[in-house]
C-alpha cells in the first residue's frame, strides 16, 4: 500500500501555476513492476472521492484517523477480511492544538491548529501489550506526547525500530507491517482484525526480515509507505 500525500489529493487548492508530480501514476508504475503474486492496494481513488473531508492534517504530512480509516477499508477488501464498521467506534478528540511538520517548516504566524481524532473500541483500548524498543505498555496510544510538540507520536509511541502489539483477539493471525510513520495511526484499526501486529521500520531495523517472519510465525505482510518516502528512503536498501 503506497499512500499519496495531501499535496496530490488536494492539488486543486494549490496556488496558481504551482504544480506537483502525478503520484497516482508513480504508484501505478511501482505496482506494475512487482511480482504478480503480490497484492497491491489502491487507496488514491477513495481519497480523491472524499477529498473534501478532513483526511489529512493541514499542518502535518500525515493522514488523519478518518483518512486512514478509508485506507484501512481498502486494505481489508484486498486482504479478504471484514473491516470494522466506523459506527462501531467511539470518536474522541484528544488534541485541538496540533502543529505538525509543515508548520515547523513554514513558521506562519497565527497558523490555524489541527485537531487529533481517534476511533476507539474494546479491541484497540483493551490490548494485552505493546512492546516498543525501550518499554512495554498496554496501549497503542501515549498521552504524554499530547503535551509536547511532537503530538503525532501519540500514535504508537513515535519512531521505533520494532513494535509488537498483542491484542485480545484469538484468531492466530499475525501481521507484519513494514512501514514508515503513516502506519502508526493505522494501528487503531489493525487491532480489529489481528491477534498480533508487528511494525518494523527498515530505517532502524537492520536484521533479516525473512528470518523475522519465520521466527515469529507471521501469517501476512503489509508494506505501507507514503509515496514520497518510498522515493527517498534509504532504509529500503536494508530490506532482505
C-alpha positions as CSV (number, residue, x, y, z in Angstrom):
1,X,0.0,0.0,0.0
2,X,1.6,3.2,-1.2
3,X,-0.4,6.3,0.0
4,X,-0.4,9.6,-1.8
5,X,0.3,12.8,0.0
6,X,-2.1,15.7,0.6
7,X,-0.4,17.9,-1.9
8,X,-1.6,15.5,-4.7
9,X,-5.1,14.7,-3.3
10,X,-5.7,18.5,-2.7
11,X,-3.8,19.8,-5.7
12,X,-6.9,21.9,-6.7
13,X,-6.1,24.1,-3.7
14,X,-2.5,24.9,-4.8
15,X,-1.7,28.4,-5.8
16,X,-1.9,29.4,-9.5
17,X,1.0,27.9,-11.6
18,X,2.1,25.6,-8.7
19,X,2.4,22.1,-9.9
20,X,3.1,18.7,-8.3
21,X,4.0,15.3,-9.8
22,X,1.4,12.7,-10.6
23,X,1.6,10.5,-7.6
24,X,-1.2,8.1,-8.8
25,X,0.9,7.5,-11.9
26,X,4.1,6.8,-9.8
27,X,2.2,4.4,-7.6
28,X,0.7,2.5,-10.5
29,X,4.2,2.3,-12.2
30,X,5.7,1.0,-8.9
31,X,2.9,-1.6,-8.6
32,X,3.4,-2.7,-12.3
33,X,7.0,-3.8,-11.5
34,X,6.1,-6.1,-8.6
35,X,5.7,-9.8,-8.8
36,X,2.1,-10.6,-9.7
37,X,1.8,-12.7,-6.6
38,X,1.9,-9.5,-4.5
39,X,-1.5,-7.9,-4.0
40,X,-1.5,-4.2,-4.5
41,X,-3.9,-1.8,-2.7
42,X,-5.2,1.3,-4.5
43,X,-6.2,4.0,-1.9
44,X,-5.8,7.0,-4.2
45,X,-9.2,6.9,-5.8
46,X,-11.1,6.6,-2.5
47,X,-9.1,9.5,-1.0
48,X,-9.9,11.7,-4.1
49,X,-13.6,10.8,-3.8
50,X,-13.6,12.0,-0.2
51,X,-11.1,14.8,-0.5
52,X,-13.5,17.5,0.9
53,X,-13.4,15.6,4.2
54,X,-10.7,16.0,6.9
55,X,-8.4,13.3,5.5
56,X,-5.1,14.9,6.1
57,X,-3.8,17.3,8.7
58,X,-3.3,20.8,7.4
59,X,-0.1,21.5,9.3
60,X,1.4,18.0,9.0
61,X,2.2,15.5,6.3
62,X,0.3,12.6,7.8
63,X,-3.3,11.4,7.3
64,X,-5.9,11.9,9.9
65,X,-7.7,9.0,11.5
66,X,-10.6,9.4,9.1
67,X,-8.3,9.3,6.1
68,X,-6.5,6.3,7.5
69,X,-9.8,4.5,8.1
70,X,-10.6,4.8,4.4
71,X,-7.2,3.3,3.6
72,X,-7.9,0.5,6.1
73,X,-11.2,-0.4,4.4
74,X,-9.3,-0.8,1.1
75,X,-6.7,-3.0,2.8
76,X,-9.4,-5.2,4.3
77,X,-11.0,-5.5,0.8
78,X,-7.8,-6.8,-0.7
79,X,-6.8,-8.9,2.3
80,X,-10.3,-10.5,2.2
81,X,-11.2,-9.6,5.8
82,X,-14.1,-7.7,7.3
83,X,-13.4,-4.1,8.0
84,X,-14.8,-2.9,11.3
85,X,-17.7,-0.5,10.7
86,X,-16.9,3.1,11.6
87,X,-20.2,3.1,13.6
88,X,-18.6,0.5,16.0
89,X,-16.0,3.0,17.2
90,X,-16.3,5.9,19.6
91,X,-14.8,9.1,18.2
92,X,-12.7,11.2,20.6
93,X,-10.8,14.4,20.0
94,X,-7.6,14.1,22.0
95,X,-5.9,17.4,20.9
96,X,-7.1,20.7,19.4
97,X,-3.7,22.4,19.2
98,X,-1.6,20.2,16.9
99,X,1.0,21.9,14.7
100,X,2.9,19.4,12.7
101,X,5.8,19.1,10.2
102,X,4.5,21.6,7.7
103,X,4.2,24.2,10.4
104,X,7.7,23.5,11.6
105,X,9.0,24.3,8.1
106,X,6.7,27.3,7.2
107,X,6.6,29.0,10.6
108,X,3.5,31.0,9.7
109,X,2.2,33.4,12.4
110,X,-1.3,32.6,13.8
111,X,-1.5,29.3,12.0
112,X,-4.8,27.5,12.5
113,X,-4.1,24.4,14.5
114,X,-5.2,20.8,13.7
115,X,-7.2,18.5,15.9
116,X,-6.3,14.9,16.5
117,X,-9.2,12.5,16.5
118,X,-9.1,8.8,17.4
119,X,-11.6,6.0,16.9
120,X,-11.6,3.6,19.8
121,X,-13.4,0.5,20.9
122,X,-12.7,-2.5,23.1
123,X,-10.3,-4.1,20.5
124,X,-7.8,-1.2,20.5
125,X,-8.2,0.0,24.0
126,X,-8.0,-3.3,25.9
127,X,-5.0,-5.0,24.3
128,X,-2.6,-7.4,26.0
129,X,0.6,-5.4,25.4
130,X,2.5,-3.1,23.1
131,X,6.2,-3.8,23.1
132,X,8.3,-0.8,22.0
133,X,12.1,-0.6,21.6
134,X,12.6,0.7,25.2
135,X,9.4,-0.2,27.1
136,X,6.4,-2.3,27.2
137,X,2.9,-0.8,27.9
138,X,-0.7,-1.8,27.5
139,X,-1.6,0.9,25.0
140,X,-1.0,1.9,21.4
141,X,-1.6,5.5,22.5
142,X,0.8,7.6,24.5
143,X,-0.9,10.6,26.0
144,X,2.4,12.1,27.2
145,X,3.1,13.3,23.7
146,X,-0.1,15.4,23.7
147,X,1.6,18.0,25.9
148,X,4.7,18.1,23.6
149,X,5.5,19.5,20.1
150,X,5.6,16.1,18.5
151,X,2.0,15.2,19.1
152,X,1.8,12.7,16.3
153,X,4.0,10.4,18.4
154,X,0.8,9.9,20.5
155,X,0.3,7.1,17.9
156,X,2.4,4.0,18.6
157,X,4.9,5.9,20.7
158,X,6.7,7.6,17.8
159,X,9.5,6.1,15.7
160,X,10.8,2.7,16.9
161,X,12.7,0.1,15.1
162,X,10.2,-2.5,16.1
163,X,6.8,-2.5,17.8
164,X,4.8,-5.7,18.6
165,X,1.1,-5.2,19.5
166,X,-0.7,-8.2,21.1
167,X,-4.4,-7.9,21.1
168,X,-7.1,-9.9,22.9
169,X,-8.4,-11.3,19.6
170,X,-7.7,-15.0,19.3
171,X,-7.5,-15.9,15.6
172,X,-3.8,-16.9,15.2
173,X,-3.4,-14.1,12.6
174,X,-0.1,-12.3,12.8
175,X,0.5,-9.3,10.6
176,X,3.9,-7.8,9.9
177,X,3.8,-4.2,8.8
178,X,6.9,-2.9,7.0
179,X,6.3,0.8,7.3
180,X,7.1,4.4,7.7
181,X,5.2,6.6,10.1
182,X,2.0,6.6,8.0
183,X,1.3,3.2,9.6
184,X,1.4,4.5,13.2
185,X,-2.2,5.9,13.0
186,X,-3.3,2.7,11.3
187,X,-2.7,0.6,14.4
188,X,-6.1,1.6,15.9
189,X,-7.8,-0.1,13.0
190,X,-5.5,-3.1,12.5
191,X,-6.2,-4.1,16.1
192,X,-9.7,-5.1,15.0
193,X,-8.5,-8.0,12.9
194,X,-5.3,-9.5,14.1
195,X,-4.0,-11.3,17.2
196,X,-0.6,-9.7,16.8
197,X,0.6,-6.8,14.7
198,X,4.4,-6.4,14.2
199,X,5.5,-3.0,13.0
200,X,9.1,-2.7,11.6
201,X,10.7,0.4,10.4
202,X,13.6,-0.5,8.0
203,X,15.3,2.8,8.7
204,X,16.2,1.4,12.1
205,X,15.7,-2.4,11.9
206,X,18.7,-4.0,10.1
207,X,18.2,-7.7,10.8
208,X,16.8,-10.1,8.2
209,X,13.1,-9.7,7.7
210,X,12.9,-13.2,6.2
211,X,14.2,-14.6,9.5
212,X,11.8,-12.5,11.4
213,X,8.8,-13.8,9.5
214,X,9.8,-17.4,10.2
215,X,10.8,-16.9,13.8
216,X,7.5,-15.1,14.7
217,X,5.1,-17.2,12.7
218,X,3.9,-14.2,10.6
219,X,0.9,-15.1,8.5
220,X,0.6,-11.8,6.4
221,X,2.8,-8.9,5.4
222,X,1.6,-5.4,4.7
223,X,4.1,-2.9,3.1
224,X,2.8,0.5,4.0
225,X,4.6,3.7,2.9
226,X,3.7,7.2,1.8
227,X,4.7,7.6,-1.8
228,X,7.2,10.5,-1.2
229,X,9.1,8.4,1.3
230,X,9.4,5.4,-1.0
231,X,11.2,7.6,-3.5
232,X,13.8,8.8,-1.0
233,X,14.1,6.5,2.0
234,X,17.4,4.7,2.0
235,X,16.0,2.3,4.6
236,X,14.6,0.4,1.6
237,X,18.1,-0.8,0.8
238,X,18.3,-2.8,4.1
239,X,15.2,-4.9,3.4
240,X,16.2,-8.5,2.9
